[in-house]
């Protein structure tokens, strides 16, 4: 492997506009990138690449920073590398140096894009580096795997990566480096992983049966997470060694993904800030922004999305109203926004997407200088990076499990309920364990795996006066995969486990007298149906039972039934379904079934959560499609409240008459609408600030200025 030529790019000659240099990312709210994953088998590919046009469209998109490809999923480099292979159609031309020079001249920070794990050139040139599934197929069978070269980070590929990172760092001046695809596309059983497992764990080959209550299987998953984090650390450490002032980010969209991708605790610290691209609807975006915002080491984190409906549609495009709604959503969550376009194979760029996002950014320009601060939230939704799986997969071959992840599904259902009810919440991980006192309520939705450290912190939170909601098998298995005889938090829940059944089964939740207020219109004769898994529990002394289990009409055999379409309720039991328990100065609500997963129980769940947090930071009389956010900016002596309307059918219909009530715990001298500078009338009564928002189209933000 040859050494780098180490020829530095020309230094920028124009003013850097305060965006270049260290911690540049704190000031870059508008960012853009153009995908350039183009092979070189056809001489027409890249034959018309014009760096002036390429950089010009970034300025048209109003980008403050650009993310440009030095190397792509093809494994080919866009400069005359001495380590790998350059794209042959560039003919030795150094377009990376050209892109850096022009971007800096126009005052834009420059981030280098490179691809990890996905490298088609290395896949073809070095078959011994390939990942391999349990059946011996290479490439993990990810998507159209004839296109992607999927490599194992435990193979000597890692040294090749280290060499070209060093080459880039010594060759160019740039503000940051972004490593894409830092995740496991599947479960790898290649010889390199087998050898590493044998050396570090031993005791036989890599396990091939999924079982989240088997310490050996769980050890394998923890090793996968550890190995991925170590590979990311190799990449990050190399950048920091040769270009210490540069920021480093790895693809972060995998954190809210299932266990297979391996994104967990060891990966997060390898990022100066988190950045991920997301292509789903409003819920996915809101969930991801809250999670990344709390997990990120620095702010702002970055929410990215594409101009195309998805990355597999080269010519399609999102409607302007959808792009604007996504950009507004990023602003409401005080996130930087990265816009993704794709180059044409010949090297030309369509200016239309960049003109579109440029117009959107122009309309939103008054907001960017108003962003920053800390999110205000009464409720913390606990997202366990150790619990992203489905216990119903236990005993199945690794070849037969899919991407089912009941913890993430339940967490997203909780988020849906809280967003549409305008309850102040955020999403936390184990990173915030020492900071639980920020919150009034902690929600643990099916947190199957919980460490003793987590359990102790949660117990102390409730004992000191916090409120807890937990569901299902929460805390029943340790993060090492050790199945316990009872919940780690049994004393907090006020119940003991009798039996756990991971399979879904039809049953009904019948309210007791103590739980009647939460169940409202549901009755003992007509209780709500649940099809979730069940933990059969026994209530401890002093625990109030709010609902019990009612079973369907008994079936002597499959051909017998009580009603042709459904299985109506029949057998009432005393088995607790929902309980409330006082613990220390706090209280806990435990649900044996997942209330958060049942649409018919949405209002029951919300009544219970509201009862745990009666005096919330804000409330709003607004449609469910409007999300409310609140950030505090102590240095500017104010709070910033955001209203985001993101309707299913776009463009949005305007919303009138939204009343907002805020409890800040301090006097407010005025409420000022940002972007318009209009002073909004308000009143304060018993510590609650109330005002009516003007007509809302998509985004409105208000500065609540302190006295």
C-alpha positions, 0 to 999 in steps of 0.5 A: 500500500503506497503512501499519500502524496500529501499535497495540500489543497490551495488555501481559501482566499475569500472571507470565511464568514465565521463559518470555517475553522473549529466548531464551525457546525455551531453556526451552520444551520443550512447544509447541502450535499449531492450524492455522487455514487457513480461507477466508472465502467462507462466513459460518459460517467462524470464526463461533464462534471463542472465544479463551478456548476456544482458549487454554484447550486450549493450557493443557490440552496443557501448552504452554509456548509457543504458535504462533498464526496471524496469517495463513495459507495463505489469505493472509487476516489474523486482525487488522485489517491495513492492508497485506493483507486481513482474514478478513471473518468476523472483522468487524474483530476483532483475535483476534491481540491477544486470543490474545497477551494470554491466552497471556501471562496464562497464562505461555505464550510466544507465537510468530506464525505466518505463511505464505510462498510459499503465499498464496491471496489474493495469488495471486488478486489478483496473477497477476503474482506467481505461480510458473510451471513450465517449461510455463507453468502457474502455481502449480508444480502443487503438490498440489491447486493450486486451493487453494494460491496458490504465489508466486515470491519473486523477484516484487514479492510480496517487498515485500508480505511485507516490509510485513506483517512490519513491520506485525506487528512494530510492532503486537504484542509477541511472543516469536517469528515462524515463517515456514512454507513457505519453500521452492520447491514446484517449479522456477520459470520465471516472468518474474521468475526469467528476468530475474534469471537474465539479470541475474546469470548471462546466456548464455541462458534458464533451463536446462530439462535436468537434468544434475548434471555440467553447470555451467550446470544446477548454477549454476541450482540454486545460484541457486535456493538462493541466491534462497530464502535471500535471501528468507528473509533479507528476512523474518528481517531485517525482524523483527530490525529492528523487533523485535530481541528476537524469535526467527525460524524458517523451516520446516525440514522441507525440509532432508532433502528433495530438491533441488527445494525449495531448502533449503540452506546459505543458508537455515539461518542465517536461523533462530535455531533450526530447527523442522520438522514430520514425519509419517513413521515412527521412522526419518524422525523420528530422522534429522531430529532428528539433522540438525536438532540439528547444523544448528540455530544454537541449542538446543533445535531443535523436532520437530513432528507432528500429532494427525491421521494426516496433514494431509489427514485432519481427523477422524482421529487417531494412536493415543495410544501413537504420540503418546507414542512420538513425544513420547518420541523427541523427549525421547530426542534432547533436542528440544522437541516441538510438537503440531499440531492443526487448528481446525474451519471454524466456529472451534471447537476439539476439546479431546480432542487437547489433553487427550490430549497433556496427559496424555502430557506429564504422564507425561513431565514428570519428564524435561523438566528433565533435557534439554540438552547435546551429543550424544556420537557416535563416527560422523558421517554426512555429509549433503550439502545439495549432493547431494540428487539422482539422477545417473540424472536427467542428460539428462532434462527438468525436467518428467520428473524426480521427487523421486528423491534417491539421496544422501538414500536412502543416508544414511537407509539408513546411519542405519537400520543404525547405529540398529538396531545401537546405534552412537553416531552423529549427522548432520552437514553442511558446518557441522561441517567444522572440528569433524571431530576430534569423531568417529572415523569419517566416513561419506560415502554417495553424496556426489556433489557435494563442494567442494574445501574439503570434500575438503581437510577430509576428507583432513586428518581421515583423515591425522590418524588418522580413519577414513572410509567412502565409496561410489559417486560420492562426490567425483567432481563438484564443487559447481559441477557440474564432472565430474572425471577422478578422485575428489577423494579418490582418494588417500584411497580408494586407488583411481582411477576407470576408468568411472562408470555411473549406471544400476543394474545387477545384479552380485555382490560376491565377497569376497576372502581379505582381506575374508572376515571382513566377509562371514561366510557369503557365499562366492565361489561364492554372493556377495551381489547388488547392483542399485546403480549402479557405479563401475569403479575400479582399486586403487592400490598398497598398497590391500587389496581386500576384494571384487571384482565378479562379473557374471551369466551372459552374455546373448547376447540378451534372450530368453536366460537362465541361470535363469528367475527370476534371473541367477545369478553367473558371470563373476568379475572382478578389478574392485575392489568394496570396498577398504581403504586406509591414509592417513596415520595413518588409514584409508578403506574405499571401496565402488564399489557402495552397501553401505548400500542392500542389505539382504543386505549390512547385516551386511557394512556394519556389520562394516566400520564396527565395524572402523573404530571398535572402541572405541565410546562405548556398546554395548547388547544390545537389540532393533533397535527400541530406540535408544540416545542419549547426551548430555554435560552438563558443567555438571551433571557427568554424561552422560544416556543414553536408551533409546527403544523404538519398535516397529512395532506399538504399544503397545510390548511391554516389553523386559527385560534390556537391558545397556548398556556405556559408555566415558566416559573418566571415573569415575562415582560412580552411575547414577541412573534419571531420573523414578524416581530409582532408583539402578541397580547398575553395575560398571566394568571396564577403563574400561567402565561396565556396567549393566542397565536395568530393564524398558523400555516406551517411554522410560528415561533414566539420569544417569551422574553423574561423580565 
